[in-house]
C-alpha cells in the first residue's frame, strides 16, 4: 500500500507492533519480579522449550488512522 493512498484522507500507516498490555503497571512489576527470580537460578539448571508456534505473518502490517496518528492493536 502506498502512503499517498492514505494521504488524501489525512491518514497514516504508523503502527506499533507490541501488545497494548505490555506497559501496564501490574505487568511491569510482575516482569521485574520474574527477572529477580530467574536471575537467582544457575544457568546450567535452566531448560528452554519453544512451544509458542507463533508466526508474524498473522499480524496486520497496515492500518488507518486520521491525522497520521499511531495505531495500537489490541485496544
For each residue, the residues with C-beta under 8 A, 3 or more apart:
1: 5 6 13 62
2: 5 6
3: 6 7 12 13
4: 7 8
5: 1 2 8
6: 1 2 3 9 11 12 13 64
7: 3 4 10 11
8: 4 5
9: 6 64 66
10: 7 66 67 68
11: 6 7 64 65 66 67 68
12: 3 6 64 65 67 68 69 70
13: 1 3 6 62 63 64
14: 65 68 69 70 71
15: 60 61 62 63 70 71 73
16: 70 71 72 73
17: 59 73
18: 22
19: 22 74
20: 72 73 74 75
21: 24 27 74
22: 18 19 27
23: 27 28
24: 21 27 28
25: 28 29
26: 29 30
27: 21 22 23 24 30 31
28: 23 24 25 31 32
29: 25 26 32 33
30: 26 27 33 34
31: 27 28 34 35
32: 28 29 35 36
33: 29 30 36 37
34: 30 31 37 38
35: 31 32 38 39
36: 32 33 39 40
37: 33 34 40 41
38: 34 35 41 46
39: 35 36
40: 36 37
41: 37 38 45 46
42: 45 46
43: 46
44:
45: 41 42
46: 38 41 42 43
47:
48:
49:
50:
51:
52:
53:
54: 58
55: 58
56: 59
57:
58: 54 55
59: 17 56 73
60: 15 63 73
61: 15
62: 1 13 15
63: 13 15 60 71 73
64: 6 9 11 12 13 71
65: 11 12 14 68 69 70 71
66: 9 10 11 69
67: 10 11 12
68: 10 11 12 14 65
69: 12 14 65 66
70: 12 14 15 16 65
71: 14 15 16 63 64 65
72: 16 20 75
73: 15 16 17 20 59 60 63
74: 19 20 21
75: 20 72
